[in-house]
Amino acid sequence: MTSEWIYIPERVHLSLAGSGNPWGALTSFRKRILRTLHDYPDIDDLARILDNTKEELKREIEPLLAASLVLERDDSYRPAFLVADENETLRVV
């Protein structure tokens, strides 16, 4: 009998580290921001892609900065942890 690891999206869970209780900072829109920041750290690109103003995005990013989930440098942002989407996870599997 062979056992094979099968990728089941419903069984994928978030795993992260941050200061305090970072889970409270994660709304569905902020999770989308984190995923987009993975590839596009420039705030202008982020605003265009997510169809928001820079000011709106900065307000949404503030709680992520406070929870140490995002790092800021020169008006660009990066997740402070690895972000992998389904396609990246499947490549590893």
C-alpha positions as CSV (number, residue, x, y, z in Angstrom):
1,M,0.0,0.0,0.0
2,T,1.4,3.4,-1.0
3,S,0.5,6.6,0.7
4,E,0.5,9.8,-1.4
5,W,0.2,13.3,-0.2
6,I,-2.8,14.9,-1.9
7,Y,-3.2,18.7,-2.1
8,I,-6.7,19.6,-0.8
9,P,-7.3,23.4,-0.7
10,E,-9.8,23.1,2.1
11,R,-7.0,21.7,4.3
12,V,-4.6,24.5,3.7
13,H,-4.3,26.9,6.7
14,L,-2.6,30.2,7.4
15,S,0.5,30.0,9.5
16,L,2.2,33.2,10.5
17,A,4.1,35.1,13.1
18,G,3.7,38.7,14.2
19,S,3.7,40.7,17.3
20,G,0.9,40.3,19.8
21,N,-2.1,38.7,18.2
22,P,-1.7,39.4,14.4
23,W,-4.9,37.5,13.5
24,G,-7.0,40.5,14.5
25,A,-5.2,42.6,11.8
26,L,-6.2,40.1,9.0
27,T,-9.4,41.0,7.2
28,S,-10.1,39.4,3.8
29,F,-9.1,42.6,2.1
30,R,-5.8,42.8,4.1
31,K,-5.1,39.2,3.1
32,R,-5.5,40.2,-0.5
33,I,-3.2,43.2,0.1
34,L,-0.5,40.8,1.6
35,R,-0.8,38.5,-1.4
36,T,-0.5,41.4,-3.9
37,L,2.4,42.9,-2.0
38,H,4.2,39.6,-2.5
39,D,4.7,40.5,-6.1
40,Y,4.1,44.3,-6.3
41,P,5.6,46.2,-3.3
42,D,5.1,49.6,-4.8
43,I,2.1,51.5,-3.4
44,D,1.2,53.0,-6.8
45,D,1.1,49.5,-8.3
46,L,-0.9,48.2,-5.4
47,A,-3.4,51.0,-5.7
48,R,-3.9,50.3,-9.4
49,I,-4.2,46.6,-9.0
50,L,-6.6,46.7,-6.0
51,D,-8.5,49.7,-7.4
52,N,-8.0,51.9,-4.3
53,T,-6.4,55.2,-3.5
54,K,-2.9,55.2,-1.9
55,E,-4.4,56.8,1.2
56,E,-7.1,54.1,1.5
57,L,-4.4,51.4,1.2
58,K,-2.1,53.0,3.7
59,R,-4.9,53.1,6.2
60,E,-5.4,49.3,5.6
61,I,-1.7,48.6,5.8
62,E,-1.2,50.4,9.1
63,P,-2.7,47.6,11.2
64,L,-0.4,45.1,9.3
65,L,2.6,47.3,10.1
66,A,1.6,47.4,13.7
67,A,1.3,43.6,13.9
68,S,4.7,43.2,12.2
69,L,3.2,41.5,9.2
70,V,4.4,44.1,6.7
71,L,7.7,46.0,6.4
72,E,8.0,49.5,4.9
73,R,10.8,51.0,2.9
74,D,10.7,54.1,0.8
75,D,7.0,54.1,0.1
76,S,7.0,50.4,-0.7
77,Y,5.9,47.5,1.4
78,R,6.7,43.8,1.7
79,P,5.1,41.0,3.8
80,A,7.4,40.2,6.7
81,F,6.8,36.5,6.1
82,L,6.5,34.1,3.2
83,V,3.3,34.4,1.2
84,A,2.6,31.4,-1.1
85,D,-0.5,31.1,-3.2
86,E,-2.2,27.9,-4.3
87,N,-0.1,27.7,-7.5
88,E,3.2,28.1,-5.6
89,T,2.1,25.5,-3.1
90,L,1.2,23.0,-5.9
91,R,4.7,23.5,-7.4
92,V,6.3,22.5,-4.2
93,V,4.0,19.5,-3.8
